[in-house]
Amino acid sequence: MNNSSLMELINNIKKLQKKYVATNDEKVLSILNENIEKLNTIPIYVVYMQYLEKVNEMINLVKDELNDYFVDILNN
């Protein structure tokens, strides 16, 4: 799968999500789930999501450390 078809699939999922939220149509949900399943079978997307999760964990760790630091400074 090339970059443009991957982006097309992602954009289609976004549109379906918006449509489902607006209509609560089970048919739309079914199509949305099929597209999400297809996306989750693309190796580069799966690897990207794994790295994104790691990056988000690191960001949260830094945020927590900074929050603790400033709480300590402001309370002492």
All heavy atoms as a GROMACS GRO file, in nm:
protein
  629
    1MET      N    1   0.086  -0.117   0.000
    1MET     CA    2   0.000   0.000   0.000
    1MET      C    3   0.090   0.123   0.000
    1MET      O    4   0.183   0.132   0.079
    1MET     CB    5  -0.091  -0.002   0.123
    1MET     CG    6  -0.180   0.118   0.135
    1MET     SD    7  -0.307   0.107   0.262
    1MET     CE    8  -0.433   0.019   0.175
    2ASN      N    9   0.061   0.217  -0.087
    2ASN     CA   10   0.142   0.337  -0.094
    2ASN      C   11   0.087   0.446  -0.002
    2ASN      O   12  -0.019   0.432   0.057
    2ASN     CB   13   0.156   0.387  -0.238
    2ASN     CG   14   0.022   0.424  -0.299
    2ASN    OD1   15  -0.070   0.462  -0.229
    2ASN    ND2   16   0.013   0.414  -0.430
    3ASN      N   17   0.163   0.553   0.009
    3ASN     CA   18   0.131   0.660   0.102
    3ASN      C   19  -0.006   0.722   0.072
    3ASN      O   20  -0.084   0.747   0.164
    3ASN     CB   21   0.240   0.767   0.097
    3ASN     CG   22   0.224   0.870   0.205
    3ASN    OD1   23   0.190   0.839   0.318
    3ASN    ND2   24   0.248   0.995   0.168
    4SER      N   25  -0.035   0.747  -0.053
    4SER     CA   26  -0.162   0.813  -0.086
    4SER      C   27  -0.282   0.725  -0.055
    4SER      O   28  -0.384   0.774  -0.007
    4SER     CB   29  -0.163   0.856  -0.233
    4SER     OG   30  -0.152   0.744  -0.318
    5SER      N   31  -0.270   0.595  -0.079
    5SER     CA   32  -0.384   0.508  -0.048
    5SER      C   33  -0.400   0.492   0.104
    5SER      O   34  -0.512   0.480   0.153
    5SER     CB   35  -0.369   0.372  -0.115
    5SER     OG   36  -0.250   0.308  -0.077
    6LEU      N   37  -0.290   0.494   0.177
    6LEU     CA   38  -0.298   0.489   0.323
    6LEU      C   39  -0.366   0.614   0.376
    6LEU      O   40  -0.456   0.606   0.461
    6LEU     CB   41  -0.158   0.474   0.383
    6LEU     CG   42  -0.149   0.473   0.535
    6LEU    CD1   43  -0.227   0.356   0.594
    6LEU    CD2   44  -0.004   0.465   0.578
    7MET      N   45  -0.325   0.729   0.326
    7MET     CA   46  -0.387   0.854   0.369
    7MET      C   47  -0.534   0.860   0.330
    7MET      O   48  -0.618   0.911   0.404
    7MET     CB   49  -0.311   0.974   0.312
    7MET     CG   50  -0.172   0.991   0.370
    7MET     SD   51  -0.166   0.995   0.550
    7MET     CE   52  -0.267   1.136   0.586
    8GLU      N   53  -0.567   0.806   0.215
    8GLU     CA   54  -0.706   0.801   0.172
    8GLU      C   55  -0.789   0.716   0.268
    8GLU      O   56  -0.901   0.754   0.305
    8GLU     CB   57  -0.715   0.745   0.030
    8GLU     CG   58  -0.854   0.745  -0.028
    8GLU     CD   59  -0.857   0.691  -0.171
    8GLU    OE1   60  -0.757   0.710  -0.242
    8GLU    OE2   61  -0.958   0.632  -0.207
    9LEU      N   62  -0.735   0.602   0.308
    9LEU     CA   63  -0.804   0.515   0.403
    9LEU      C   64  -0.824   0.585   0.537
    9LEU      O   65  -0.933   0.581   0.595
    9LEU     CB   66  -0.726   0.384   0.422
    9LEU     CG   67  -0.784   0.283   0.520
    9LEU    CD1   68  -0.923   0.239   0.477
    9LEU    CD2   69  -0.691   0.162   0.530
   10ILE      N   70  -0.721   0.653   0.585
   10ILE     CA   71  -0.731   0.725   0.712
   10ILE      C   72  -0.834   0.836   0.703
   10ILE      O   73  -0.918   0.853   0.793
   10ILE     CB   74  -0.593   0.780   0.754
   10ILE    CG1   75  -0.501   0.664   0.792
   10ILE    CG2   76  -0.606   0.880   0.869
   10ILE    CD1   77  -0.356   0.702   0.812
   11ASN      N   78  -0.833   0.912   0.594
   11ASN     CA   79  -0.931   1.019   0.576
   11ASN      C   80  -1.072   0.964   0.565
   11ASN      O   81  -1.167   1.023   0.617
   11ASN     CB   82  -0.896   1.105   0.455
   11ASN     CG   83  -0.775   1.192   0.480
   11ASN    OD1   84  -0.748   1.232   0.593
   11ASN    ND2   85  -0.701   1.221   0.376
   12ASN      N   86  -1.087   0.849   0.500
   12ASN     CA   87  -1.218   0.785   0.489
   12ASN      C   88  -1.268   0.744   0.628
   12ASN      O   89  -1.386   0.760   0.659
   12ASN     CB   90  -1.209   0.664   0.396
   12ASN     CG   91  -1.344   0.607   0.363
   12ASN    OD1   92  -1.443   0.679   0.354
   12ASN    ND2   93  -1.349   0.476   0.346
   13ILE      N   94  -1.178   0.692   0.711
   13ILE     CA   95  -1.216   0.653   0.847
   13ILE      C   96  -1.262   0.775   0.925
   13ILE      O   97  -1.362   0.770   0.997
   13ILE     CB   98  -1.099   0.581   0.917
   13ILE    CG1   99  -1.081   0.442   0.857
   13ILE    CG2  100  -1.120   0.574   1.068
   13ILE    CD1  101  -0.958   0.367   0.902
   14LYS      N  102  -1.192   0.887   0.912
   14LYS     CA  103  -1.230   1.009   0.982
   14LYS      C  104  -1.370   1.054   0.939
   14LYS      O  105  -1.452   1.093   1.023
   14LYS     CB  106  -1.129   1.121   0.955
   14LYS     CG  107  -0.997   1.100   1.023
   14LYS     CD  108  -0.901   1.213   0.987
   14LYS     CE  109  -0.765   1.193   1.050
   14LYS     NZ  110  -0.672   1.303   1.015
   15LYS      N  111  -1.397   1.048   0.809
   15LYS     CA  112  -1.529   1.088   0.759
   15LYS      C  113  -1.638   0.995   0.812
   15LYS      O  114  -1.745   1.040   0.852
   15LYS     CB  115  -1.530   1.087   0.606
   15LYS     CG  116  -1.451   1.198   0.544
   15LYS     CD  117  -1.448   1.186   0.392
   15LYS     CE  118  -1.354   1.287   0.331
   15LYS     NZ  119  -1.340   1.269   0.186
   16LEU      N  120  -1.608   0.864   0.813
   16LEU     CA  121  -1.705   0.768   0.863
   16LEU      C  122  -1.730   0.788   1.013
   16LEU      O  123  -1.844   0.773   1.060
   16LEU     CB  124  -1.658   0.625   0.835
   16LEU     CG  125  -1.667   0.580   0.690
   16LEU    CD1  126  -1.590   0.450   0.669
   16LEU    CD2  127  -1.812   0.563   0.648
   17GLN      N  128  -1.626   0.821   1.088
   17GLN     CA  129  -1.643   0.847   1.231
   17GLN      C  130  -1.737   0.965   1.253
   17GLN      O  131  -1.827   0.960   1.337
   17GLN     CB  132  -1.507   0.873   1.298
   17GLN     CG  133  -1.423   0.750   1.313
   17GLN     CD  134  -1.281   0.780   1.359
   17GLN    OE1  135  -1.225   0.886   1.330
   17GLN    NE2  136  -1.222   0.685   1.430
   18LYS      N  137  -1.714   1.073   1.178
   18LYS     CA  138  -1.800   1.190   1.188
   18LYS      C  139  -1.945   1.156   1.151
   18LYS      O  140  -2.039   1.199   1.217
   18LYS     CB  141  -1.748   1.303   1.100
   18LYS     CG  142  -1.622   1.367   1.150
   18LYS     CD  143  -1.573   1.475   1.055
   18LYS     CE  144  -1.441   1.532   1.100
   18LYS     NZ  145  -1.389   1.634   1.006
   19LYS      N  146  -1.960   1.080   1.042
   19LYS     CA  147  -2.093   1.042   0.996
   19LYS      C  148  -2.163   0.954   1.100
   19LYS      O  149  -2.282   0.972   1.127
   19LYS     CB  150  -2.084   0.970   0.862
   19LYS     CG  151  -2.218   0.942   0.799
   19LYS     CD  152  -2.202   0.885   0.659
   19LYS     CE  153  -2.337   0.862   0.594
   19LYS     NZ  154  -2.323   0.809   0.458
   20TYR      N  155  -2.088   0.862   1.160
   20TYR     CA  156  -2.149   0.775   1.261
   20TYR      C  157  -2.192   0.854   1.383
   20TYR      O  158  -2.301   0.830   1.437
   20TYR     CB  159  -2.054   0.662   1.301
   20TYR     CG  160  -2.114   0.575   1.408
   20TYR    CD1  161  -2.222   0.493   1.380
   20TYR    CD2  162  -2.065   0.577   1.538
   20TYR    CE1  163  -2.280   0.415   1.478
   20TYR    CE2  164  -2.122   0.499   1.637
   20TYR     CZ  165  -2.229   0.418   1.607
   20TYR     OH  166  -2.288   0.342   1.705
   21VAL      N  167  -2.109   0.948   1.428
   21VAL     CA  168  -2.145   1.029   1.543
   21VAL      C  169  -2.272   1.109   1.514
   21VAL      O  170  -2.359   1.123   1.600
   21VAL     CB  171  -2.028   1.122   1.583
   21VAL    CG1  172  -2.072   1.229   1.682
   21VAL    CG2  173  -1.913   1.041   1.640
   22ALA      N  174  -2.283   1.159   1.392
   22ALA     CA  175  -2.399   1.241   1.355
   22ALA      C  176  -2.526   1.159   1.336
   22ALA      O  177  -2.636   1.204   1.369
   22ALA     CB  178  -2.368   1.319   1.228
   23THR      N  179  -2.511   1.035   1.284
   23THR     CA  180  -2.631   0.957   1.249
   23THR      C  181  -2.658   0.839   1.339
   23THR      O  182  -2.772   0.792   1.346
   23THR     CB  183  -2.617   0.903   1.105
   23THR    OG1  184  -2.507   0.811   1.100
   23THR    CG2  185  -2.599   1.014   1.005
   24ASN      N  186  -2.554   0.785   1.405
   24ASN     CA  187  -2.566   0.665   1.487
   24ASN      C  188  -2.621   0.547   1.406
   24ASN      O  189  -2.695   0.463   1.457
   24ASN     CB  190  -2.651   0.692   1.612
   24ASN     CG  191  -2.620   0.596   1.724
   24ASN    OD1  192  -2.511   0.541   1.731
   24ASN    ND2  193  -2.718   0.576   1.811
   25ASP      N  194  -2.583   0.544   1.279
   25ASP     CA  195  -2.630   0.441   1.185
   25ASP      C  196  -2.541   0.317   1.196
   25ASP      O  197  -2.419   0.324   1.182
   25ASP     CB  198  -2.625   0.498   1.043
   25ASP     CG  199  -2.679   0.404   0.937
   25ASP    OD1  200  -2.712   0.288   0.970
   25ASP    OD2  201  -2.688   0.446   0.821
   26GLU      N  202  -2.603   0.202   1.220
   26GLU     CA  203  -2.529   0.077   1.236
   26GLU      C  204  -2.456   0.036   1.108
   26GLU      O  205  -2.350  -0.026   1.113
   26GLU     CB  206  -2.622  -0.035   1.282
   26GLU     CG  207  -2.674  -0.017   1.423
   26GLU     CD  208  -2.564  -0.017   1.528
   26GLU    OE1  209  -2.471  -0.099   1.518
   26GLU    OE2  210  -2.571   0.066   1.620
   27LYS      N  211  -2.512   0.069   0.992
   27LYS     CA  212  -2.447   0.037   0.865
   27LYS      C  213  -2.315   0.114   0.852
   27LYS      O  214  -2.214   0.059   0.810
   27LYS     CB  215  -2.540   0.069   0.748
   27LYS     CG  216  -2.485   0.030   0.614
   27LYS     CD  217  -2.584   0.058   0.503
   27LYS     CE  218  -2.524   0.021   0.368
   27LYS     NZ  219  -2.612   0.053   0.257
   28VAL      N  220  -2.318   0.240   0.891
   28VAL     CA  221  -2.198   0.323   0.889
   28VAL      C  222  -2.094   0.266   0.986
   28VAL      O  223  -1.975   0.258   0.954
   28VAL     CB  224  -2.230   0.471   0.923
   28VAL    CG1  225  -2.103   0.553   0.937
   28VAL    CG2  226  -2.323   0.531   0.819
   29LEU      N  227  -2.140   0.223   1.103
   29LEU     CA  228  -2.050   0.164   1.202
   29LEU      C  229  -1.985   0.038   1.146
   29LEU      O  230  -1.865   0.015   1.166
   29LEU     CB  231  -2.125   0.132   1.331
   29LEU     CG  232  -2.043   0.068   1.442
   29LEU    CD1  233  -1.929   0.158   1.485
   29LEU    CD2  234  -2.134   0.033   1.560
   30SER      N  235  -2.060  -0.041   1.077
   30SER     CA  236  -2.007  -0.164   1.019
   30SER      C  237  -1.898  -0.134   0.917
   30SER      O  238  -1.790  -0.195   0.918
   30SER     CB  239  -2.120  -0.243   0.953
   30SER     OG  240  -2.070  -0.356   0.889
   31ILE      N  241  -1.924  -0.038   0.830
   31ILE     CA  242  -1.825   0.002   0.728
   31ILE      C  243  -1.702   0.062   0.797
   31ILE      O  244  -1.588   0.033   0.759
   31ILE     CB  245  -1.887   0.103   0.629
   31ILE    CG1  246  -2.000   0.037   0.551
   31ILE    CG2  247  -1.781   0.158   0.534
   31ILE    CD1  248  -2.085   0.133   0.471
   32LEU      N  249  -1.725   0.142   0.901
   32LEU     CA  250  -1.615   0.202   0.977
   32LEU      C  251  -1.528   0.094   1.038
   32LEU      O  252  -1.405   0.099   1.027
   32LEU     CB  253  -1.672   0.293   1.086
   32LEU     CG  254  -1.574   0.354   1.185
   32LEU    CD1  255  -1.470   0.440   1.114
   32LEU    CD2  256  -1.648   0.434   1.290
   33ASN      N  257  -1.588  -0.004   1.100
   33ASN     CA  258  -1.511  -0.113   1.163
   33ASN      C  259  -1.432  -0.192   1.060
   33ASN      O  260  -1.318  -0.232   1.086
   33ASN     CB  261  -1.603  -0.204   1.243
   33ASN     CG  262  -1.650  -0.140   1.371
   33ASN    OD1  263  -1.585  -0.051   1.425
   33ASN    ND2  264  -1.766  -0.181   1.419
   34GLU      N  265  -1.489  -0.214   0.943
   34GLU     CA  266  -1.417  -0.284   0.836
   34GLU      C  267  -1.293  -0.205   0.794
   34GLU      O  268  -1.186  -0.263   0.773
   34GLU     CB  269  -1.509  -0.306   0.716
   34GLU     CG  270  -1.616  -0.409   0.737
   34GLU     CD  271  -1.715  -0.416   0.622
   34GLU    OE1  272  -1.688  -0.357   0.514
   34GLU    OE2  273  -1.821  -0.478   0.639
   35ASN      N  274  -1.309  -0.074   0.781
   35ASN     CA  275  -1.196   0.011   0.742
   35ASN      C  276  -1.089   0.015   0.850
   35ASN      O  277  -0.969   0.014   0.819
   35ASN     CB  278  -1.245   0.152   0.710
   35ASN     CG  279  -1.304   0.162   0.572
   35ASN    OD1  280  -1.233   0.155   0.473
   35ASN    ND2  281  -1.435   0.178   0.565
   36ILE      N  282  -1.129   0.018   0.975
   36ILE     CA  283  -1.033   0.018   1.086
   36ILE      C  284  -0.958  -0.114   1.088
   36ILE      O  285  -0.835  -0.116   1.107
   36ILE     CB  286  -1.103   0.047   1.219
   36ILE    CG1  287  -1.151   0.192   1.224
   36ILE    CG2  288  -1.010   0.018   1.337
   36ILE    CD1  289  -1.238   0.227   1.342
   37GLU      N  290  -1.028  -0.224   1.067
   37GLU     CA  291  -0.962  -0.355   1.062
   37GLU      C  292  -0.860  -0.359   0.948
   37GLU      O  293  -0.749  -0.412   0.965
   37GLU     CB  294  -1.064  -0.467   1.046
   37GLU     CG  295  -1.144  -0.495   1.172
   37GLU     CD  296  -1.250  -0.602   1.151
   37GLU    OE1  297  -1.237  -0.682   1.056
   37GLU    OE2  298  -1.345  -0.604   1.230
   38LYS      N  299  -0.898  -0.304   0.834
   38LYS     CA  300  -0.806  -0.300   0.720
   38LYS      C  301  -0.683  -0.216   0.754
   38LYS      O  302  -0.570  -0.255   0.723
   38LYS     CB  303  -0.878  -0.242   0.598
   38LYS     CG  304  -0.795  -0.240   0.473
   38LYS     CD  305  -0.875  -0.187   0.355
   38LYS     CE  306  -0.790  -0.182   0.230
   38LYS     NZ  307  -0.862  -0.126   0.115
   39LEU      N  308  -0.704  -0.102   0.818
   39LEU     CA  309  -0.593  -0.015   0.857
   39LEU      C  310  -0.500  -0.088   0.954
   39LEU      O  311  -0.378  -0.076   0.943
   39LEU     CB  312  -0.647   0.113   0.921
   39LEU     CG  313  -0.546   0.219   0.961
   39LEU    CD1  314  -0.471   0.270   0.839
   39LEU    CD2  315  -0.617   0.333   1.032
   40ASN      N  316  -0.556  -0.163   1.045
   40ASN     CA  317  -0.475  -0.233   1.145
   40ASN      C  318  -0.400  -0.353   1.089
   40ASN      O  319  -0.322  -0.416   1.161
   40ASN     CB  320  -0.562  -0.275   1.264
   40ASN     CG  321  -0.599  -0.157   1.350
   40ASN    OD1  322  -0.523  -0.064   1.366
   40ASN    ND2  323  -0.718  -0.162   1.406
   41THR      N  324  -0.419  -0.384   0.963
   41THR     CA  325  -0.343  -0.492   0.899
   41THR      C  326  -0.224  -0.439   0.818
   41THR      O  327  -0.147  -0.517   0.766
   41THR     CB  328  -0.432  -0.576   0.806
   41THR    OG1  329  -0.480  -0.493   0.699
   41THR    CG2  330  -0.548  -0.639   0.881
   42ILE      N  331  -0.210  -0.308   0.813
   42ILE     CA  332  -0.101  -0.247   0.737
   42ILE      C  333   0.020  -0.234   0.829
   42ILE      O  334   0.015  -0.160   0.930
   42ILE     CB  335  -0.144  -0.109   0.681
   42ILE    CG1  336  -0.266  -0.126   0.591
   42ILE    CG2  337  -0.029  -0.042   0.608
   42ILE    CD1  338  -0.332   0.003   0.550
   43PRO      N  339   0.126  -0.306   0.798
   43PRO     CA  340   0.242  -0.311   0.889
   43PRO      C  341   0.301  -0.175   0.927
   43PRO      O  342   0.332  -0.152   1.044
   43PRO     CB  343   0.344  -0.395   0.812
   43PRO     CG  344   0.265  -0.476   0.718
   43PRO     CD  345   0.146  -0.392   0.681
   44ILE      N  346   0.314  -0.085   0.833
   44ILE     CA  347   0.376   0.043   0.865
   44ILE      C  348   0.288   0.123   0.961
   44ILE      O  349   0.338   0.194   1.048
   44ILE     CB  350   0.412   0.124   0.739
   44ILE    CG1  351   0.504   0.239   0.775
   44ILE    CG2  352   0.287   0.174   0.670
   44ILE    CD1  353   0.576   0.299   0.658
   45TYR      N  354   0.158   0.110   0.949
   45TYR     CA  355   0.067   0.179   1.040
   45TYR      C  356   0.076   0.120   1.180
   45TYR      O  357   0.078   0.192   1.279
   45TYR     CB  358  -0.077   0.172   0.987
   45TYR     CG  359  -0.176   0.236   1.081
   45TYR    CD1  360  -0.188   0.374   1.087
   45TYR    CD2  361  -0.255   0.159   1.165
   45TYR    CE1  362  -0.277   0.434   1.174
   45TYR    CE2  363  -0.345   0.218   1.252
   45TYR     CZ  364  -0.354   0.356   1.257
   45TYR     OH  365  -0.442   0.415   1.345
   46VAL      N  366   0.085  -0.012   1.188
   46VAL     CA  367   0.096  -0.079   1.317
   46VAL      C  368   0.224  -0.037   1.388
   46VAL      O  369   0.222  -0.004   1.508
   46VAL     CB  370   0.090  -0.233   1.300
   46VAL    CG1  371   0.119  -0.303   1.431
   46VAL    CG2  372  -0.046  -0.275   1.245
   47VAL      N  373   0.335  -0.033   1.315
   47VAL     CA  374   0.463   0.010   1.373
   47VAL      C  375   0.454   0.156   1.416
   47VAL      O  376   0.500   0.193   1.526
   47VAL     CB  377   0.578  -0.012   1.273
   47VAL    CG1  378   0.706   0.055   1.322
   47VAL    CG2  379   0.599  -0.159   1.248
   48TYR      N  380   0.394   0.240   1.333
   48TYR     CA  381   0.376   0.380   1.367
   48TYR      C  382   0.298   0.396   1.497
   48TYR      O  383   0.336   0.474   1.584
   48TYR     CB  384   0.304   0.454   1.253
   48TYR     CG  385   0.252   0.589   1.292
   48TYR    CD1  386   0.337   0.698   1.302
   48TYR    CD2  387   0.117   0.607   1.321
   48TYR    CE1  388   0.289   0.822   1.340
   48TYR    CE2  389   0.068   0.731   1.359
   48TYR     CZ  390   0.154   0.837   1.369
   48TYR     OH  391   0.106   0.960   1.406
   49MET      N  392   0.191   0.321   1.512
   49MET     CA  393   0.109   0.330   1.633
   49MET      C  394   0.185   0.282   1.756
   49MET      O  395   0.170   0.338   1.865
   49MET     CB  396  -0.021   0.251   1.616
   49MET     CG  397  -0.117   0.311   1.515
   49MET     SD  398  -0.159   0.485   1.547
   49MET     CE  399  -0.250   0.469   1.699
   50GLN      N  400   0.270   0.182   1.741
   50GLN     CA  401   0.352   0.135   1.853
   50GLN      C  402   0.450   0.244   1.896
   50GLN      O  403   0.466   0.269   2.016
   50GLN     CB  404   0.426   0.007   1.814
   50GLN     CG  405   0.336  -0.112   1.798
   50GLN     CD  406   0.406  -0.232   1.736
   50GLN    OE1  407   0.516  -0.221   1.681
   50GLN    NE2  408   0.340  -0.347   1.742
   51TYR      N  409   0.516   0.306   1.800
   51TYR     CA  410   0.608   0.414   1.833
   51TYR      C  411   0.536   0.535   1.892
   51TYR      O  412   0.585   0.599   1.985
   51TYR     CB  413   0.690   0.456   1.712
   51TYR     CG  414   0.804   0.363   1.681
   51TYR    CD1  415   0.811   0.296   1.559
   51TYR    CD2  416   0.905   0.341   1.774
   51TYR    CE1  417   0.916   0.209   1.531
   51TYR    CE2  418   1.010   0.254   1.747
   51TYR     CZ  419   1.015   0.188   1.625
   51TYR     OH  420   1.118   0.103   1.599
   52LEU      N  421   0.420   0.564   1.839
   52LEU     CA  422   0.341   0.676   1.891
   52LEU      C  423   0.303   0.652   2.037
   52LEU      O  424   0.310   0.744   2.120
   52LEU     CB  425   0.215   0.696   1.806
   52LEU     CG  426   0.124   0.810   1.848
   52LEU    CD1  427   0.196   0.944   1.838
   52LEU    CD2  428  -0.002   0.810   1.760
   53GLU      N  429   0.267   0.530   2.070
   53GLU     CA  430   0.234   0.496   2.207
   53GLU      C  431   0.355   0.516   2.299
   53GLU      O  432   0.343   0.572   2.409
   53GLU     CB  433   0.185   0.352   2.215
   53GLU     CG  434   0.136   0.312   2.353
   53GLU     CD  435   0.081   0.171   2.356
   53GLU    OE1  436   0.038   0.121   2.250
   53GLU    OE2  437   0.082   0.112   2.465
   54LYS      N  438   0.473   0.473   2.255
   54LYS     CA  439   0.595   0.491   2.334
   54LYS      C  440   0.626   0.639   2.354
   54LYS      O  441   0.663   0.682   2.464
   54LYS     CB  442   0.713   0.422   2.267
   54LYS     CG  443   0.709   0.272   2.276
   54LYS     CD  444   0.829   0.209   2.208
   54LYS     CE  445   0.820   0.058   2.212
   54LYS     NZ  446   0.935  -0.005   2.145
   55VAL      N  447   0.613   0.718   2.249
   55VAL     CA  448   0.639   0.861   2.258
   55VAL      C  449   0.541   0.926   2.356
   55VAL      O  450   0.581   1.008   2.440
   55VAL     CB  451   0.632   0.928   2.120
   55VAL    CG1  452   0.628   1.080   2.131
   55VAL    CG2  453   0.747   0.883   2.032
   56ASN      N  454   0.416   0.890   2.347
   56ASN     CA  455   0.316   0.946   2.439
   56ASN      C  456   0.344   0.908   2.583
   56ASN      O  457   0.325   0.989   2.675
   56ASN     CB  458   0.175   0.904   2.398
   56ASN     CG  459   0.126   0.979   2.277
   56ASN    OD1  460   0.167   1.092   2.251
   56ASN    ND2  461   0.037   0.917   2.201
   57GLU      N  462   0.392   0.787   2.606
   57GLU     CA  463   0.429   0.745   2.741
   57GLU      C  464   0.545   0.831   2.793
   57GLU      O  465   0.544   0.873   2.909
   57GLU     CB  466   0.468   0.597   2.743
   57GLU     CG  467   0.352   0.502   2.728
   57GLU     CD  468   0.395   0.357   2.713
   57GLU    OE1  469   0.516   0.326   2.728
   57GLU    OE2  470   0.307   0.273   2.686
   58MET      N  471   0.643   0.856   2.708
   58MET     CA  472   0.757   0.939   2.748
   58MET      C  473   0.714   1.082   2.777
   58MET      O  474   0.760   1.144   2.874
   58MET     CB  475   0.865   0.938   2.640
   58MET     CG  476   0.940   0.809   2.631
   58MET     SD  477   1.075   0.822   2.512
   58MET     CE  478   1.020   0.704   2.391
   59ILE      N  479   0.626   1.135   2.695
   59ILE     CA  480   0.576   1.271   2.717
   59ILE      C  481   0.502   1.278   2.850
   59ILE      O  482   0.520   1.373   2.927
   59ILE     CB  483   0.486   1.315   2.599
   59ILE    CG1  484   0.569   1.338   2.475
   59ILE    CG2  485   0.406   1.441   2.636
   59ILE    CD1  486   0.489   1.360   2.348
   60ASN      N  487   0.421   1.179   2.878
   60ASN     CA  488   0.348   1.178   3.006
   60ASN      C  489   0.442   1.166   3.125
   60ASN      O  490   0.419   1.229   3.228
   60ASN     CB  491   0.245   1.064   3.008
   60ASN     CG  492   0.123   1.096   2.927
   60ASN    OD1  493   0.087   1.212   2.912
   60ASN    ND2  494   0.058   0.994   2.875
   61LEU      N  495   0.548   1.089   3.110
   61LEU     CA  496   0.646   1.076   3.217
   61LEU      C  497   0.714   1.211   3.245
   61LEU      O  498   0.725   1.253   3.361
   61LEU     CB  499   0.751   0.972   3.180
   61LEU     CG  500   0.861   0.948   3.281
   61LEU    CD1  501   0.805   0.892   3.410
   61LEU    CD2  502   0.964   0.853   3.223
   62VAL      N  503   0.755   1.279   3.140
   62VAL     CA  504   0.817   1.411   3.156
   62VAL      C  505   0.718   1.510   3.216
   62VAL      O  506   0.752   1.586   3.308
   62VAL     CB  507   0.872   1.462   3.020
   62VAL    CG1  508   0.915   1.608   3.030
   62VAL    CG2  509   0.986   1.374   2.972
   63LYS      N  510   0.595   1.507   3.169
   63LYS     CA  511   0.492   1.596   3.222
   63LYS      C  512   0.470   1.571   3.371
   63LYS      O  513   0.464   1.666   3.451
   63LYS     CB  514   0.361   1.576   3.146
   63LYS     CG  515   0.249   1.669   3.190
   63LYS     CD  516   0.120   1.636   3.119
   63LYS     CE  517   0.054   1.529   3.200
   63LYS     NZ  518  -0.075   1.486   3.158
   64ASP      N  519   0.462   1.445   3.411
   64ASP     CA  520   0.443   1.411   3.552
   64ASP      C  521   0.561   1.457   3.636
   64ASP      O  522   0.543   1.511   3.746
   64ASP     CB  523   0.421   1.261   3.569
   64ASP     CG  524   0.288   1.214   3.512
   64ASP    OD1  525   0.199   1.299   3.490
   64ASP    OD2  526   0.274   1.091   3.491
   65GLU      N  527   0.682   1.436   3.585
   65GLU     CA  528   0.802   1.480   3.657
   65GLU      C  529   0.804   1.632   3.673
   65GLU      O  530   0.837   1.683   3.781
   65GLU     CB  531   0.928   1.433   3.585
   65GLU     CG  532   0.951   1.284   3.590
   65GLU     CD  533   0.983   1.235   3.731
   65GLU    OE1  534   1.054   1.304   3.806
   65GLU    OE2  535   0.936   1.125   3.764
   66LEU      N  536   0.770   1.703   3.568
   66LEU     CA  537   0.766   1.849   3.577
   66LEU      C  538   0.658   1.896   3.673
   66LEU      O  539   0.680   1.989   3.752
   66LEU     CB  540   0.745   1.911   3.439
   66LEU     CG  541   0.864   1.911   3.346
   66LEU    CD1  542   0.823   1.957   3.206
   66LEU    CD2  543   0.976   1.998   3.399
   67ASN      N  544   0.542   1.834   3.668
   67ASN     CA  545   0.435   1.870   3.760
   67ASN      C  546   0.478   1.847   3.905
   67ASN      O  547   0.454   1.933   3.991
   67ASN     CB  548   0.308   1.790   3.730
   67ASN     CG  549   0.234   1.843   3.610
   67ASN    OD1  550   0.250   1.958   3.570
   67ASN    ND2  551   0.152   1.759   3.551
   68ASP      N  552   0.539   1.734   3.932
   68ASP     CA  553   0.587   1.705   4.068
   68ASP      C  554   0.691   1.808   4.111
   68ASP      O  555   0.690   1.854   4.226
   68ASP     CB  556   0.646   1.564   4.075
   68ASP     CG  557   0.542   1.455   4.062
   68ASP    OD1  558   0.422   1.486   4.075
   68ASP    OD2  559   0.583   1.339   4.038
   69TYR      N  560   0.782   1.842   4.021
   69TYR     CA  561   0.886   1.940   4.052
   69TYR      C  562   0.824   2.074   4.090
   69TYR      O  563   0.860   2.135   4.191
   69TYR     CB  564   0.979   1.955   3.931
   69TYR     CG  565   1.081   2.063   3.946
   69TYR    CD1  566   1.192   2.046   4.027
   69TYR    CD2  567   1.066   2.184   3.878
   69TYR    CE1  568   1.287   2.146   4.042
   69TYR    CE2  569   1.159   2.285   3.892
   69TYR     CZ  570   1.270   2.265   3.973
   69TYR     OH  571   1.363   2.366   3.986
   70PHE      N  572   0.730   2.122   4.010
   70PHE     CA  573   0.670   2.253   4.038
   70PHE      C  574   0.580   2.250   4.161
   70PHE      O  575   0.572   2.348   4.235
   70PHE     CB  576   0.596   2.306   3.915
   70PHE     CG  577   0.688   2.355   3.808
   70PHE    CD1  578   0.694   2.292   3.685
   70PHE    CD2  579   0.771   2.463   3.830
   70PHE    CE1  580   0.782   2.336   3.586
   70PHE    CE2  581   0.858   2.509   3.732
   70PHE     CZ  582   0.864   2.445   3.611
   71VAL      N  583   0.515   2.140   4.186
   71VAL     CA  584   0.435   2.127   4.307
   71VAL      C  585   0.526   2.136   4.428
   71VAL      O  586   0.496   2.204   4.527
   71VAL     CB  587   0.354   1.995   4.307
   71VAL    CG1  588   0.300   1.964   4.446
   71VAL    CG2  589   0.239   2.004   4.208
   72ASP      N  590   0.640   2.067   4.423
   72ASP     CA  591   0.736   2.072   4.534
   72ASP      C  592   0.789   2.215   4.556
   72ASP      O  593   0.800   2.261   4.668
   72ASP     CB  594   0.853   1.978   4.509
   72ASP     CG  595   0.818   1.832   4.529
   72ASP    OD1  596   0.711   1.806   4.588
   72ASP    OD2  597   0.896   1.746   4.484
   73ILE      N  598   0.821   2.282   4.448
   73ILE     CA  599   0.875   2.418   4.458
   73ILE      C  600   0.770   2.513   4.514
   73ILE      O  601   0.798   2.595   4.602
   73ILE     CB  602   0.925   2.469   4.320
   73ILE    CG1  603   1.054   2.398   4.283
   73ILE    CG2  604   0.946   2.619   4.323
   73ILE    CD1  605   1.107   2.437   4.148
   74LEU      N  606   0.649   2.503   4.466
   74LEU     CA  607   0.544   2.596   4.508
   74LEU      C  608   0.494   2.568   4.649
   74LEU      O  609   0.443   2.659   4.716
   74LEU     CB  610   0.429   2.594   4.408
   74LEU     CG  611   0.463   2.646   4.269
   74LEU    CD1  612   0.346   2.622   4.172
   74LEU    CD2  613   0.501   2.792   4.271
   75ASN      N  614   0.507   2.446   4.694
   75ASN     CA  615   0.458   2.411   4.829
   75ASN      C  616   0.565   2.427   4.935
   75ASN      O  617   0.536   2.417   5.053
   75ASN     CB  618   0.402   2.269   4.831
   75ASN     CG  619   0.270   2.260   4.757
   75ASN    OD1  620   0.195   2.355   4.751
   75ASN    ND2  621   0.242   2.143   4.702
   76ASN      N  622   0.689   2.452   4.898
   76ASN     CA  623   0.796   2.468   4.997
   76ASN      C  624   0.841   2.609   5.009
   76ASN      O  625   0.841   2.702   4.965
   76ASN     CB  626   0.917   2.380   4.960
   76ASN     CG  627   0.884   2.232   4.980
   76ASN    OD1  628   0.801   2.198   5.062
   76ASN    ND2  629   0.949   2.149   4.903
   0.00000   0.00000   0.00000
